């Protein structure tokens, strides 16, 4: 089944306003499919695979005559996997200046090579979007709510990559293992010339065993027999490559709230489970609480990104061990959430926190109300 991506409408609303559209996302999340869907709506469209040598040579030459002949009579063009073009930022700026009526869309699976290259040359000239694996909201297009809730255990097992969701168990498992093995950190190895592929894999496995827990770089360094600077750098690269993301601790009162903590989550739980080779149903997992927490937070991240909702996000832990799984700050207001796979009664906001921040809201999110959490602002 094909699912309409929620971010598509936001991208299309910005077309033909003399802005370069930058679409980031990991490999296999559907950037090519989405960009081709957009192209199909317009006459004079062109798709360019920037991994092919002939296109790289043409664009890197900056030969205006040849490029003009290539793009003449085109209204909209997609440069897919644009990070393969050397000095891509300057190339896009040149094209934007030379062909002001041409709508340019550039996709990239590697933010550290593409974003850093385009940010300065395209200051004020671009709109940036992140495409992640399918969201819970997007797949709800094809199912009624009871059926969708029945699919939750498999979503926690295999994730929401487009080629994985809706597949039978054996096919889903094989596909997500293939993505993990062949695509997950391809760009890190290619563009950063990282030689320690085994360290990246072992680091990801260590993080997969710690979802829902605070992460210590020093402990990871000791576990992996590596220096902490290398661990820090690799985590940053994995985050920029859309494999993992970090959630920082909330602290407005350093005497009470721990300020330097952080948790690390995966953009897709299928990837997480493939790394540790554990596809057991949640009810059989000792880490089901962490799986559920990761699922809720990444799906909320997708919901906010797809709906262009901009919030500050945190978790919170005090020195007295009071915790809040997830906090959103918007307009000076704090919305607090606790994630429980199976909800317990009478859960309340920690007393000290509610006294310090009396206008904060508090919601427990479980398998019975997750849809509400992921469809309301």
URBEL-V163840 format. One record per helix or strand. SS is the DSSP state (~ for helix, > for strand). FROM is the first residue (numbers start at 1). TO is the last residue. If there is no record, write none. Layout:
# URBEL-V163840
SS & FROM & TO
SS & FROM & TO
This chain:
# URBEL-V163840
~ & 7 & 12
> & 20 & 24
~ & 31 & 39
> & 45 & 49
~ & 53 & 61
~ & 64 & 71
> & 76 & 80
~ & 82 & 84
~ & 88 & 98
> & 103 & 108
~ & 111 & 118
> & 126 & 130
~ & 136 & 142
~ & 145 & 150
~ & 152 & 158
~ & 169 & 182
~ & 186 & 191
~ & 197 & 208
> & 214 & 214
~ & 217 & 224
~ & 228 & 240
> & 244 & 249
> & 257 & 257
> & 262 & 266
~ & 269 & 276
~ & 282 & 284
~ & 288 & 306
> & 312 & 318
> & 323 & 330
> & 333 & 339
~ & 351 & 356
> & 361 & 365
~ & 370 & 373
